[in-house]
Every structure is written in C-alpha cells, then in structure tokens.
Amino acid sequence: MPDSPTLNYRNCQFITSAPKLAQCPDDSGSEVAFAGRSNAGKSSAINALTGNSKMTKTSKTPGRTQLINFFSVGGNPEQRLVDLPGYGFAKVPLKVKQEWERNLDHYLQHRQSLRGLVLLMDIRHPMTDFDLMMMNWAEQAQMPVRILLTKADKLKRGPAMNTLLQVRKQLEVHGGLINAQLFSAVKGEGLDDLRGQLDLWLEESEDADEAPSEQ
C-alpha cells in the first residue's frame, strides 16, 4: 500500500491555458501531465482526483480541447498538474493534428519540470496506436509513465484483472519505466494509488534541491 498522500489535490487551482508551448508557465518546479485519447475519460479522472467536477470540462464532442491547461496543487504554482489535449477522435484538419503532435513531442522531450506522465486508456480498448506512440515518446525521453486503465467499473472484476495483467505483460519490455493500474472515476477505484504516485513525482524536485542532512 502506498503511503498516505501528502499533497492536497482537492485544492487545485487553474493557472493558465497555453495554445502554444511558448506560452506555458516558467519551466521550474515539478509537474505531471495527463494524456489520453479523447474518449479515455481524462477529464473525469482529473475531476475525481481533485474532487471538483468543474476542474476540467467534459465535452460531448471528443477532442474539442486544444489547449494545454495548467493547475497548481495545494495552491503551490511550483507543483502542477497539466491537462494535455485529447487525441484520436478530434474532428479537426490534419494540419492541426500534426501541429498538436509536434507540440506534444516537444513538450515531452524538452520540458525540464515534467516528472511523469499519466496515460489514460479505456480498459475496454487499451494499447491503441496513439497509446503506443505516447509510450515511445516517453521512453525516448526516459519519462516514467503511470497508465490508468479507466472505466474499470464497466467490466466485471475478473475480466478487468485479466486486462490489467495482459497490459502489464506487454509493459515488461520497458523495464519498469511504465506501469499500469485499474481506475474508475465513478467508484473512486485507484485514486489512492494515483495520489501516491503523484506525490512521489511532484515532490521530486524539492527532494533533489535539499542538501543532505547532517546527523
């Protein structure tokens, strides 16, 4: 079991929306990005994590969000959650999609404050081409990834666990850089595990900056 979460995710505050990487907040502190196909339940997961149903807008038109949205954790702008644009079913011109991919690639490869990536997959349709592309980018950047197999409440326990085990088997080639868990925004399943992982990532920069204590 993970340690009790120390950061207050129920006190997350909107910082800014950035249409381009150049308009992101200063590249300092720590941040964790959330990414997923447009129907993977990303907004619902962030809303469940923060206890705020209006933290991110859930749209009936998948892929509508085209901005990178930043939120401070516990009122600390140096610890941030980042909501990346959804991909997959967006009804936008090809040039727009290609621009998104370029921005996303640059963000994942060069954002110094990025400590980890939460990749959301519908448990009924995991490991899509988009998911594999995201994992490849993350591996190139040596960026740790926590996969949330969302909507786990849509399956019975047995099939859900079987899917989790199959995904974990596929992840073995990544040598521990990428791991997976079950998640349900509706029932709150997996929230404690997610918070524990976020704590480790978001507090990483502070730990690195502290000098070793002399005892």
N, CA, C and O of each residue as an XYZ file, in Angstrom:
860
protein
N       0.841     -1.204      0.000
C       0.000      0.000      0.000
C       0.873      1.250      0.000
O       1.882      1.291      0.704
N       0.504      2.278     -0.781
C       1.291      3.498     -0.801
C       1.129      4.271      0.478
O       0.130      4.111      1.179
N       2.103      5.115      0.798
C       1.986      5.985      1.958
C       0.815      6.932      1.762
O       0.369      7.160      0.638
N       0.315      7.487      2.875
C      -0.783      8.435      2.789
C      -0.337      9.643      1.969
O       0.761     10.162      2.168
N      -1.194     10.091      1.045
C      -0.826     11.249      0.223
C      -0.562     12.469      1.078
O      -1.250     12.695      2.073
N       0.424     13.253      0.702
C       0.775     14.443      1.476
C       0.341     15.723      0.779
O       0.240     16.767      1.424
N       0.086     15.667     -0.503
C      -0.314     16.866     -1.239
C      -1.839     16.960     -1.306
O      -2.539     15.949     -1.367
N      -2.329     18.192     -1.291
C      -3.774     18.417     -1.262
C      -4.298     18.613     -2.684
O      -4.303     19.727     -3.209
N      -4.736     17.523     -3.291
C      -5.232     17.602     -4.665
C      -6.633     18.203     -4.731
O      -7.113     18.549     -5.810
N      -7.278     18.325     -3.597
C      -8.601     18.961     -3.572
C      -8.479     20.479     -3.509
O      -9.485     21.188     -3.501
N      -7.258     20.970     -3.463
C      -7.043     22.410     -3.520
C      -6.188     22.729     -4.744
O      -5.123     23.337     -4.638
N      -6.683     22.302     -5.911
C      -6.004     22.611     -7.168
C      -6.649     23.846     -7.775
O      -7.871     23.994     -7.766
N      -5.819     24.720     -8.297
C      -6.309     25.970     -8.857
C      -5.800     26.153    -10.279
O      -4.641     25.874    -10.583
N      -6.680     26.623    -11.133
C      -6.318     26.864    -12.523
C      -5.267     27.970    -12.610
O      -5.398     29.015    -11.973
N      -4.227     27.728    -13.404
C      -3.173     28.724    -13.607
C      -3.349     29.414    -14.949
O      -3.528     30.630    -15.014
N      -3.297     28.624    -16.026
C      -3.402     29.227    -17.361
C      -3.650     28.143    -18.401
O      -3.416     26.960    -18.154
N      -4.126     28.564    -19.565
C      -4.241     27.697    -20.736
C      -3.259     28.201    -21.783
O      -3.204     29.396    -22.071
N      -2.489     27.287    -22.346
C      -1.454     27.678    -23.309
C      -1.751     27.065    -24.668
O      -1.708     25.844    -24.819
N      -2.053     27.898    -25.662
C      -2.255     27.362    -27.010
C      -0.948     26.903    -27.651
O      -0.949     26.070    -28.557
N       0.174     27.460    -27.167
C       1.482     27.079    -27.686
C       2.455     26.874    -26.532
O       2.268     27.426    -25.448
N       3.481     26.088    -26.767
C       4.450     25.787    -25.712
C       5.137     27.038    -25.186
O       5.489     27.115    -24.008
N       5.326     28.012    -26.062
C       5.999     29.244    -25.644
C       5.204     30.001    -24.600
O       5.745     30.872    -23.919
N       3.922     29.679    -24.462
C       3.062     30.378    -23.519
C       2.809     29.574    -22.246
O       1.956     29.941    -21.438
N       3.548     28.482    -22.068
C       3.442     27.694    -20.843
C       4.058     28.465    -19.674
O       4.862     29.370    -19.896
N       3.695     28.125    -18.430
C       4.344     28.749    -17.273
C       5.847     28.484    -17.279
O       6.332     27.631    -18.022
N       6.572     29.213    -16.454
C       8.016     29.013    -16.355
C       8.332     27.537    -16.121
O       7.628     26.840    -15.391
N       9.397     27.086    -16.753
C       9.796     25.675    -16.671
C      10.608     25.451    -15.403
O      11.816     25.215    -15.450
N       9.913     25.531    -14.259
C      10.560     25.325    -12.962
C       9.628     24.502    -12.087
O       8.457     24.320    -12.418
N      10.147     24.008    -10.975
C       9.331     23.195    -10.084
C       9.097     21.814    -10.660
O       9.966     21.257    -11.332
N       7.909     21.256    -10.395
C       7.563     19.907    -10.848
C       6.156     19.906    -11.416
O       5.267     20.589    -10.905
N       5.962     19.140    -12.466
C       4.611     18.971    -12.996
C       4.428     17.561    -13.539
O       5.383     16.908    -13.960
N       3.192     17.115    -13.518
C       2.817     15.813    -14.059
C       1.732     16.045    -15.094
O       0.751     16.742    -14.835
N       1.915     15.455    -16.271
C       0.973     15.663    -17.370
C       0.027     14.478    -17.497
O       0.413     13.331    -17.276
N      -1.217     14.773    -17.857
C      -2.243     13.765    -18.122
C      -2.534     13.765    -19.615
O      -2.808     14.817    -20.193
N      -2.476     12.600    -20.240
C      -2.726     12.481    -21.671
C      -3.584     11.254    -21.939
O      -3.599     10.304    -21.156
N      -4.301     11.293    -23.062
C      -5.109     10.139    -23.422
C      -5.960     10.437    -24.632
O      -6.164     11.595    -24.997
N      -6.453      9.384    -25.251
C      -7.385      9.576    -26.356
C      -8.601     10.345    -25.863
O      -8.910     10.358    -24.672
N      -9.272     10.974    -26.793
C     -10.337     11.904    -26.431
C     -11.500     11.246    -25.690
O     -12.271     11.941    -25.028
N     -11.641      9.942    -25.785
C     -12.741      9.257    -25.105
C     -12.253      8.372    -23.966
O     -12.970      7.468    -23.536
N     -11.043      8.620    -23.473
C     -10.455      7.734    -22.459
C     -10.853      8.100    -21.028
O     -10.506      7.382    -20.091
N     -11.574      9.203    -20.851
C     -12.006      9.589    -19.511
C     -11.001     10.439    -18.765
O     -10.950     10.400    -17.536
N     -10.194     11.214    -19.494
C      -9.153     12.021    -18.855
C      -9.748     13.103    -17.962
O      -9.326     13.265    -16.816
N     -10.716     13.838    -18.475
C     -11.318     14.909    -17.687
C     -11.988     14.352    -16.433
O     -11.872     14.936    -15.355
N     -12.682     13.234    -16.569
C     -13.346     12.619    -15.420
C     -12.339     12.190    -14.363
O     -12.601     12.306    -13.165
N     -11.185     11.693    -14.807
C     -10.148     11.259    -13.865
C      -9.577     12.443    -13.095
O      -9.402     12.363    -11.879
N      -9.284     13.545    -13.792
C      -8.745     14.730    -13.120
C      -9.784     15.314    -12.171
O      -9.445     15.741    -11.068
N     -11.040     15.335    -12.591
C     -12.100     15.849    -11.727
C     -12.255     14.994    -10.478
O     -12.476     15.522     -9.388
N     -12.139     13.666    -10.629
C     -12.240     12.773     -9.474
C     -11.054     12.970     -8.531
O     -11.216     12.970     -7.311
N      -9.873     13.137     -9.099
C      -8.662     13.343     -8.301
C      -8.773     14.613     -7.462
O      -8.393     14.629     -6.291
N      -9.294     15.670     -8.067
C      -9.353     16.966     -7.391
C     -10.645     17.178     -6.615
O     -10.776     18.155     -5.878
N     -11.607     16.259     -6.780
C     -12.878     16.415     -6.094
C     -13.687     17.593     -6.609
O     -14.554     18.116     -5.908
N     -13.398     18.011     -7.846
C     -14.058     19.174     -8.430
C     -14.583     18.795     -9.808
O     -13.809     18.633    -10.752
N     -15.889     18.655     -9.917
C     -16.487     18.213    -11.175
C     -16.353     19.244    -12.282
O     -16.621     18.945    -13.446
N     -15.941     20.455    -11.929
C     -15.790     21.513    -12.931
C     -14.326     21.869    -13.181
O     -14.036     22.836    -13.886
N     -13.389     21.084    -12.600
C     -11.971     21.389    -12.771
C     -11.588     21.359    -14.248
O     -10.945     22.285    -14.743
N     -11.976     20.312    -14.943
C     -11.792     20.246    -16.388
C     -13.152     19.977    -17.009
O     -13.929     19.178    -16.486
N     -13.438     20.623    -18.093
C     -14.739     20.477    -18.723
C     -14.795     19.195    -19.534
O     -13.936     18.944    -20.379
N     -15.824     18.380    -19.268
C     -16.047     17.193    -20.080
C     -16.959     17.591    -21.232
O     -18.007     18.201    -21.022
N     -16.560     17.248    -22.433
C     -17.292     17.685    -23.623
C     -17.962     16.508    -24.311
O     -17.440     15.394    -24.336
N     -19.132     16.786    -24.868
C     -19.814     15.768    -25.659
C     -19.170     15.624    -27.033
O     -19.472     14.689    -27.775
N     -18.292     16.546    -27.360
C     -17.564     16.485    -28.625
C     -16.104     16.153    -28.336
O     -15.315     17.058    -28.064
N     -15.723     14.864    -28.390
C     -14.348     14.477    -28.061
C     -13.323     15.237    -28.876
O     -13.500     15.450    -30.076
N     -12.241     15.646    -28.210
C     -11.152     16.310    -28.907
C     -11.323     17.799    -29.046
O     -10.537     18.453    -29.732
N     -12.354     18.358    -28.396
C     -12.585     19.793    -28.544
C     -11.470     20.611    -27.906
O     -11.068     21.648    -28.434
N     -10.972     20.133    -26.762
C      -9.929     20.879    -26.063
C      -8.625     20.837    -26.854
O      -8.092     19.763    -27.132
N      -8.117     22.015    -27.214
C      -6.887     22.092    -27.985
C      -5.815     22.882    -27.234
O      -4.810     23.280    -27.823
N      -6.026     23.106    -25.950
C      -5.097     23.882    -25.156
C      -4.405     22.992    -24.128
O      -4.938     21.958    -23.725
N      -3.206     23.411    -23.709
C      -2.512     22.768    -22.597
C      -2.910     23.541    -21.338
O      -2.590     24.723    -21.206
N      -3.604     22.878    -20.421
C      -4.139     23.544    -19.232
C      -3.302     23.197    -18.000
O      -2.990     22.029    -17.766
N      -2.940     24.210    -17.218
C      -2.079     24.048    -16.051
C      -2.862     24.365    -14.769
O      -3.626     25.328    -14.709
N      -2.648     23.522    -13.744
C      -3.299     23.700    -12.450
C      -2.254     23.569    -11.343
O      -1.407     22.678    -11.387
N      -2.317     24.448    -10.364
C      -1.413     24.336     -9.217
C      -1.998     23.348     -8.222
O      -3.217     23.216     -8.117
N      -1.136     22.653     -7.494
C      -1.557     21.689     -6.480
C      -1.377     22.316     -5.100
O      -0.288     22.779     -4.761
N      -2.440     22.327     -4.313
C      -2.347     22.892     -2.968
C      -2.000     24.373     -2.976
O      -1.448     24.890     -2.005
N      -2.318     25.046     -4.059
C      -2.015     26.468     -4.151
C      -0.557     26.793     -4.434
O      -0.161     27.959     -4.416
N       0.247     25.760     -4.697
C       1.676     25.958     -4.960
C       1.929     25.932     -6.467
O       1.848     24.864     -7.074
N       2.233     27.071     -7.089
C       2.448     27.098     -8.538
C       3.679     26.333     -8.990
O       3.871     26.123    -10.188
N       4.522     25.910     -8.043
C       5.701     25.117     -8.383
C       5.397     23.623     -8.445
O       6.271     22.830     -8.795
N       4.172     23.232     -8.110
C       3.727     21.843     -8.234
C       2.438     21.864     -9.057
O       1.417     22.390     -8.615
N       2.498     21.285    -10.259
C       1.408     21.471    -11.209
C       0.916     20.158    -11.813
O       1.681     19.213    -12.007
N      -0.377     20.130    -12.101
C      -0.972     19.109    -12.951
C      -1.209     19.750    -14.313
O      -1.599     20.914    -14.405
N      -0.969     18.979    -15.369
C      -1.087     19.506    -16.729
C      -2.048     18.629    -17.518
O      -1.852     17.419    -17.636
N      -3.086     19.253    -18.055
C      -4.082     18.562    -18.864
C      -3.746     18.793    -20.328
O      -3.952     19.883    -20.860
N      -3.222     17.743    -20.979
C      -2.842     17.847    -22.388
C      -4.058     17.631    -23.292
O      -5.012     16.968    -22.883
N      -4.044     18.171    -24.500
C      -5.177     17.998    -25.419
C      -5.471     16.530    -25.688
O      -4.559     15.711    -25.794
N      -6.753     16.208    -25.799
C      -7.141     14.839    -26.139
C      -6.940     14.583    -27.620
O      -7.030     15.490    -28.447
N      -6.669     13.339    -27.931
C      -6.384     12.972    -29.319
C      -7.251     11.783    -29.734
O      -7.794     11.072    -28.889
N      -7.370     11.582    -31.033
C      -7.982     10.358    -31.517
C      -9.222     10.586    -32.354
O      -9.289     10.181    -33.515
N     -10.214     11.245    -31.745
C     -11.467     11.413    -32.464
C     -11.751     12.873    -32.801
O     -12.854     13.208    -33.234
N     -10.764     13.738    -32.604
C     -10.977     15.163    -32.842
C     -11.275     15.425    -34.320
O     -10.528     15.006    -35.205
N     -12.375     16.120    -34.562
C     -12.759     16.457    -35.932
C     -12.112     17.783    -36.321
O     -12.769     18.822    -36.385
N     -10.827     17.718    -36.576
C     -10.076     18.915    -36.945
C      -9.227     18.586    -38.169
O      -8.972     17.414    -38.447
N      -8.789     19.601    -38.898
C      -7.957     19.360    -40.083
C      -6.666     18.626    -39.735
O      -6.161     18.732    -38.617
N      -6.146     17.888    -40.696
C      -4.922     17.118    -40.497
C      -3.770     18.010    -40.059
O      -2.968     17.613    -39.214
N      -3.676     19.221    -40.627
C      -2.590     20.126    -40.265
C      -2.634     20.465    -38.776
O      -1.592     20.597    -38.134
N      -3.842     20.604    -38.231
C      -3.987     20.907    -36.805
C      -3.499     19.726    -35.973
O      -2.781     19.911    -34.990
N      -3.882     18.525    -36.362
C      -3.430     17.333    -35.642
C      -1.905     17.212    -35.677
O      -1.272     16.860    -34.681
N      -1.337     17.508    -36.834
C       0.120     17.421    -36.960
C       0.805     18.452    -36.076
O       1.858     18.182    -35.500
N       0.204     19.635    -35.969
C       0.759     20.672    -35.102
C       0.666     20.242    -33.645
O       1.590     20.481    -32.867
N      -0.434     19.614    -33.271
C      -0.577     19.080    -31.910
C       0.542     18.093    -31.618
O       1.173     18.143    -30.562
N       0.781     17.190    -32.573
C       1.809     16.169    -32.369
C       3.181     16.797    -32.195
O       3.969     16.353    -31.359
N       3.471     17.825    -32.977
C       4.766     18.495    -32.849
C       4.890     19.158    -31.465
O       5.931     19.061    -30.815
N       3.829     19.824    -31.031
C       3.841     20.464    -29.715
C       4.002     19.438    -28.601
O       4.770     19.637    -27.660
N       3.261     18.335    -28.727
C       3.313     17.298    -27.702
C       4.694     16.668    -27.643
O       5.233     16.449    -26.558
N       5.265     16.378    -28.792
C       6.600     15.787    -28.853
C       7.615     16.713    -28.190
O       8.449     16.269    -27.401
N       7.539     17.993    -28.514
C       8.481     18.957    -27.939
C       8.282     19.061    -26.439
O       9.253     19.120    -25.685
N       7.033     19.084    -26.001
C       6.741     19.186    -24.566
C       7.323     17.991    -23.815
O       8.000     18.165    -22.802
N       7.064     16.790    -24.302
C       7.528     15.586    -23.609
C       9.052     15.474    -23.616
O       9.649     14.997    -22.650
N       9.673     15.912    -24.698
C      11.112     15.748    -24.830
C      11.922     16.827    -24.103
O      13.038     16.573    -23.649
N      11.350     18.034    -23.997
C      12.173     19.161    -23.558
C      11.696     19.876    -22.299
O      12.417     20.734    -21.787
N      10.527     19.563    -21.785
C      10.033     20.242    -20.597
C      10.790     19.724    -19.369
O      10.576     18.588    -18.944
N      11.655     20.535    -18.810
C      12.538     20.104    -17.723
C      11.789     19.819    -16.432
O      12.216     18.973    -15.647
N      10.685     20.508    -16.202
C       9.942     20.331    -14.949
C       8.999     19.135    -14.980
O       8.396     18.799    -13.961
N       8.865     18.493    -16.129
C       7.966     17.349    -16.255
C       8.579     16.130    -15.580
O       9.644     15.661    -15.981
N       7.912     15.624    -14.564
C       8.434     14.499    -13.766
C       7.820     13.161    -14.142
O       8.416     12.112    -13.898
N       6.635     13.189    -14.732
C       5.977     11.934    -15.063
C       4.763     12.180    -15.928
O       4.259     13.300    -16.019
N       4.297     11.113    -16.567
C       3.146     11.190    -17.453
C       2.101     10.181    -17.006
O       2.407      9.004    -16.809
N       0.863     10.647    -16.847
C      -0.266      9.762    -16.584
C      -0.980      9.555    -17.915
O      -1.530     10.495    -18.489
N      -0.964      8.324    -18.395
C      -1.546      7.985    -19.689
C      -2.827      7.197    -19.458
O      -2.801      6.114    -18.873
N      -3.940      7.743    -19.918
C      -5.237      7.129    -19.669
C      -5.697      6.324    -20.867
O      -5.657      6.796    -22.003
N      -6.140      5.086    -20.595
C      -6.656      4.202    -21.631
C      -7.972      3.613    -21.159
O      -8.077      3.163    -20.018
N      -8.968      3.610    -22.016
C     -10.217      2.906    -21.734
C      -9.882      1.424    -21.603
O      -9.313      0.833    -22.520
N     -10.230      0.824    -20.473
C      -9.854     -0.570    -20.219
C     -10.418     -1.518    -21.269
O      -9.909     -2.624    -21.449
N     -11.461     -1.089    -21.955
C     -12.061     -1.940    -22.993
C     -11.323     -1.821    -24.325
O     -11.523     -2.638    -25.224
N     -10.461     -0.790    -24.452
C      -9.714     -0.584    -25.700
C      -8.306     -0.075    -25.393
O      -7.951      1.033    -25.796
N      -7.501     -0.867    -24.686
C      -6.162     -0.385    -24.320
C      -5.138     -0.578    -25.431
O      -5.356     -1.309    -26.397
N      -4.006      0.112    -25.252
C      -2.836     -0.064    -26.121
C      -3.154      0.208    -27.589
O      -2.824     -0.591    -28.465
N      -3.797      1.341    -27.844
C      -4.066      1.755    -29.221
C      -2.785      2.307    -29.844
O      -1.762      2.434    -29.172
N      -2.853      2.634    -31.135
C      -1.685      3.205    -31.805
C      -1.246      4.498    -31.122
O      -0.051      4.750    -30.970
N      -2.220      5.318    -30.710
C      -1.882      6.563    -30.008
C      -1.163      6.264    -28.700
O      -0.169      6.912    -28.373
N      -1.664      5.281    -27.950
C      -1.036      4.927    -26.679
C       0.404      4.475    -26.891
O       1.299      4.863    -26.140
N       0.625      3.659    -27.908
C       1.980      3.176    -28.200
C       2.889      4.333    -28.607
O       4.066      4.360    -28.246
N       2.339      5.291    -29.362
C       3.124      6.455    -29.749
C       3.532      7.247    -28.515
O       4.681      7.675    -28.405
N       2.600      7.446    -27.587
C       2.904      8.177    -26.362
C       3.980      7.463    -25.552
O       4.888      8.103    -25.021
N       3.881      6.156    -25.458
C       4.866      5.402    -24.685
C       6.241      5.454    -25.338
O       7.259      5.506    -24.648
N       6.272      5.441    -26.666
C       7.548      5.547    -27.364
C       8.204      6.893    -27.108
O       9.410      6.971    -26.871
N       7.404      7.955    -27.156
C       7.925      9.291    -26.855
C       8.480      9.332    -25.438
O       9.577      9.836    -25.196
N       7.697      8.789    -24.502
C       8.109      8.825    -23.100
C       9.403      8.038    -22.895
O      10.289      8.470    -22.158
N       9.504      6.886    -23.549
C      10.708      6.072    -23.395
C      11.933      6.801    -23.960
O      13.013      6.742    -23.371
N      11.774      7.479    -25.083
C      12.882      8.236    -25.663
C      13.362      9.322    -24.707
O      14.553      9.626    -24.643
N      12.422      9.901    -23.967
C      12.756     10.959    -23.016
C      13.084     10.394    -21.634
O      13.389     11.154    -20.715
N      13.024      9.062    -21.475
C      13.215      8.411    -20.176
C      12.266      9.004    -19.129
O      12.655      9.296    -17.998
N      11.009      9.169    -19.548
C       9.973      9.743    -18.709
C       9.106      8.631    -18.117
O       8.495      7.876    -18.874
N       9.033      8.507    -16.799
C       8.189      7.467    -16.210
C       6.717      7.698    -16.522
O       6.258      8.838    -16.595
N       5.984      6.602    -16.706
C       4.579      6.679    -17.084
C       3.739      5.813    -16.145
O       4.107      4.678    -15.842
N       2.619      6.350    -15.691
C       1.609      5.565    -14.967
C       0.376      5.473    -15.875
O      -0.265      6.480    -16.175
N       0.062      4.258    -16.302
C      -1.121      4.038    -17.130
C      -2.324      3.826    -16.225
O      -2.283      3.007    -15.307
N      -3.394      4.568    -16.487
C      -4.667      4.342    -15.810
C      -5.597      3.626    -16.784
O      -5.964      4.180    -17.820
N      -5.974      2.406    -16.453
C      -6.961      1.689    -17.251
C      -8.326      2.131    -16.736
O      -8.867      1.570    -15.784
N      -8.863      3.153    -17.394
C     -10.064      3.824    -16.899
C     -11.330      3.025    -17.201
O     -11.337      2.068    -17.975
N     -12.403      3.475    -16.543
C     -13.731      2.870    -16.720
C     -13.714      1.399    -16.318
O     -14.410      0.572    -16.908
N     -12.900      1.084    -15.296
C     -12.800     -0.302    -14.837
C     -14.132     -0.821    -14.319
O     -14.354     -2.030    -14.267
N     -15.026      0.100    -13.933
C     -16.351     -0.306    -13.448
C     -17.218     -0.859    -14.581
O     -18.258     -1.463    -14.320
N     -16.804     -0.660    -15.827
C     -17.572     -1.169    -16.963
C     -17.384     -2.676    -17.163
O     -18.148     -3.316    -17.885
N     -16.356     -3.229    -16.512
C     -16.087     -4.667    -16.606
C     -16.243     -5.324    -15.237
O     -16.085     -4.677    -14.202
N     -16.552     -6.606    -15.250
C     -16.548     -7.359    -14.005
C     -15.107     -7.517    -13.536
O     -14.164     -7.340    -14.307
N     -14.954     -7.854    -12.254
C     -13.615     -7.871    -11.653
C     -12.663     -8.810    -12.381
O     -11.509     -8.453    -12.619
N     -13.125     -9.995    -12.735
C     -12.251    -10.968    -13.402
C     -11.699    -10.460    -14.716
O     -10.481    -10.430    -14.893
N     -12.560    -10.056    -15.654
C     -12.067     -9.519    -16.918
C     -11.196     -8.276    -16.745
O     -10.236     -8.088    -17.493
N     -11.519     -7.426    -15.768
C     -10.706     -6.227    -15.536
C      -9.293     -6.613    -15.109
O      -8.322     -6.039    -15.602
N      -9.167     -7.577    -14.200
C      -7.856     -8.019    -13.746
C      -7.095     -8.706    -14.869
O      -5.879     -8.553    -14.978
N      -7.798     -9.461    -15.705
C      -7.137    -10.111    -16.836
C      -6.547     -9.077    -17.789
O      -5.430     -9.244    -18.278
N      -7.303     -8.005    -18.054
C      -6.801     -6.952    -18.927
C      -5.586     -6.279    -18.313
O      -4.608     -6.005    -19.008
N      -5.642     -6.010    -17.009
C      -4.509     -5.396    -16.320
C      -3.265     -6.271    -16.441
O      -2.181     -5.767    -16.731
N      -3.410     -7.567    -16.222
C      -2.269     -8.474    -16.305
C      -1.707     -8.534    -17.728
O      -0.492     -8.604    -17.915
N      -2.592     -8.505    -18.733
C      -2.136     -8.529    -20.122
C      -1.344     -7.267    -20.461
O      -0.304     -7.332    -21.116
N      -1.847     -6.126    -20.008
C      -1.146     -4.864    -20.270
C       0.209     -4.860    -19.573
O       1.218     -4.469    -20.161
N       0.225     -5.298    -18.314
C       1.500     -5.333    -17.578
C       2.503     -6.258    -18.265
O       3.702     -5.982    -18.266
N       2.022     -7.340    -18.840
C       2.905     -8.255    -19.557
C       3.539     -7.546    -20.749
O       4.726     -7.722    -21.020
N       2.744     -6.740    -21.462
C       3.254     -6.001    -22.613
C       4.254     -4.923    -22.197
O       5.114     -4.528    -22.985
N       4.136     -4.457    -20.967
C       4.996     -3.370    -20.500
C       6.354     -3.849    -20.001
O       7.232     -3.033    -19.719
N       6.533     -5.145    -19.892
C       7.783     -5.678    -19.347
C       8.994     -5.238    -20.163
O      10.092     -5.107    -19.622
N       8.799     -5.011    -21.459
C       9.924     -4.624    -22.316
C      10.447     -3.234    -21.960
O      11.551     -2.867    -22.364
N       9.667     -2.461    -21.211
C      10.092     -1.103    -20.855
C      10.889     -1.061    -19.546
O      11.303      0.009    -19.101
N      11.096     -2.205    -18.947
C      11.981     -2.292    -17.788
C      11.565     -1.491    -16.573
O      12.420     -0.975    -15.854
N      10.273     -1.377    -16.329
C       9.810     -0.700    -15.128
C       9.559      0.786    -15.292
O       9.055      1.430    -14.372
N       9.905      1.348    -16.457
C       9.681      2.775    -16.691
C       8.186      3.090    -16.774
O       7.751      4.185    -16.417
N       7.403      2.107    -17.252
C       5.964      2.281    -17.433
C       5.238      1.208    -16.629
O       5.551      0.023    -16.741
N       4.269      1.627    -15.820
C       3.455      0.652    -15.100
C       1.988      0.995    -15.238
O       1.642      2.071    -15.727
N       1.118      0.082    -14.809
C      -0.312      0.244    -15.054
C      -1.122     -0.104    -13.818
O      -0.678     -0.877    -12.969
N      -2.310      0.472    -13.725
C      -3.231      0.195    -12.633
C      -4.666      0.329    -13.137
O      -4.918      0.946    -14.172
N      -5.603     -0.259    -12.389
C      -7.022     -0.092    -12.684
C      -7.488      1.255    -12.141
O      -6.947      1.764    -11.159
N      -8.504      1.827    -12.799
C      -9.013      3.123    -12.345
C     -10.483      3.268    -12.729
O     -10.891      2.909    -13.834
N     -11.261      3.798    -11.801
C     -12.655      4.130    -12.074
C     -12.979      5.462    -11.420
O     -12.984      5.572    -10.193
N     -13.252      6.479    -12.237
C     -13.627      7.781    -11.700
C     -14.976      7.705    -11.001
O     -15.220      8.429    -10.035
N     -15.849      6.836    -11.484
C     -17.191      6.706    -10.911
C     -17.137      6.149     -9.493
O     -17.800      6.664     -8.593
N     -16.345      5.095     -9.296
C     -16.292      4.427     -7.989
C     -15.089      4.854     -7.144
O     -14.978      4.462     -5.983
N     -14.201      5.646     -7.716
C     -13.026      6.084     -6.969
C     -11.947      5.029     -6.864
O     -10.995      5.190     -6.100
N     -12.079      3.946     -7.624
C     -11.071      2.886     -7.585
C      -9.747      3.380     -8.158
O      -9.716      3.968     -9.239
N      -8.658      3.143     -7.435
C      -7.335      3.515     -7.909
C      -6.907      4.918     -7.554
O      -5.779      5.306     -7.861
N      -7.779      5.706     -6.908
C      -7.428      7.089     -6.587
C      -6.257      7.171     -5.613
O      -5.356      7.989     -5.799
N      -6.260      6.339     -4.583
C      -5.173      6.385     -3.596
C      -3.835      6.032     -4.236
O      -2.821      6.668     -3.949
N      -3.831      5.018     -5.102
C      -2.589      4.638     -5.785
C      -2.097      5.770     -6.680
O      -0.899      6.045     -6.742
N      -3.022      6.421     -7.370
C      -2.657      7.533     -8.237
C      -2.082      8.687     -7.419
O      -1.051      9.251     -7.785
N      -2.738      9.038     -6.319
C      -2.246     10.135     -5.481
C      -0.851      9.825     -4.937
O       0.009     10.704     -4.886
N      -0.632      8.577     -4.534
C       0.680      8.201     -4.022
C       1.772      8.379     -5.059
O       2.867      8.841     -4.739
N       1.476      8.009     -6.319
C       2.458      8.179     -7.392
C       2.700      9.654     -7.687
O       3.840     10.070     -7.892
N       1.630     10.442     -7.709
C       1.771     11.874     -7.965
C       2.601     12.544     -6.882
O       3.417     13.420     -7.172
N       2.394     12.129     -5.620
C       3.198     12.679     -4.522
C       4.684     12.493     -4.791
O       5.474     13.426     -4.644
N       5.054     11.283     -5.186
C       6.471     10.976     -5.428
C       7.024     11.848     -6.543
O       8.131     12.375     -6.429
N       6.270     12.003     -7.611
C       6.755     12.786     -8.745
C       6.823     14.276     -8.431
O       7.826     14.931     -8.717
N       5.759     14.807     -7.846
C       5.685     16.250     -7.647
C       6.623     16.753     -6.556
O       7.004     17.924     -6.559
N       6.997     15.883     -5.625
C       7.918     16.285     -4.570
C       9.363     15.998     -4.937
O      10.270     16.242     -4.141
N       9.582     15.476     -6.150
C      10.924     15.058     -6.585
C      11.896     16.226     -6.628
O      13.033     16.099     -6.173
N      11.461     17.373     -7.173
C      12.401     18.488     -7.327
C      12.813     19.050     -5.979
O      13.962     19.451     -5.796
N      11.870     19.082     -5.020
C      12.197     19.600     -3.703
C      13.223     18.697     -3.025
O      14.165     19.171     -2.389
N      13.024     17.389     -3.171
C      13.976     16.452     -2.571
C      15.357     16.617     -3.185
O      16.373     16.550     -2.494
N      15.377     16.836     -4.513
C      16.675     16.961     -5.204
C      17.392     18.232     -4.811
O      18.622     18.284     -4.792
N      16.592     19.297     -4.485
C      17.209     20.573     -4.162
C      17.721     20.642     -2.736
O      18.563     21.479     -2.410
N      17.210     19.757     -1.886
C      17.619     19.819     -0.473
C      19.000     19.198     -0.293
O      19.290     18.144     -0.859
N      19.837     19.842      0.485
C      21.136     19.281      0.797
C      20.966     18.151      1.798
O      20.049     18.191      2.618
N      21.835     17.138      1.749
C      21.717     16.036      2.698
C      21.852     16.557      4.137
O      22.706     17.392      4.436
N      21.000     16.049      4.999
C      21.027     16.497      6.390
C      22.187     15.843      7.118
O      22.504     14.678      6.878
N      22.815     16.592      8.003
C      23.922     16.063      8.775
C      23.396     15.662     10.166
O      22.873     16.485     10.918
N      23.552     14.391     10.469
C      23.071     13.892     11.764
C      24.190     13.158     12.476
O      23.994     12.659     13.584
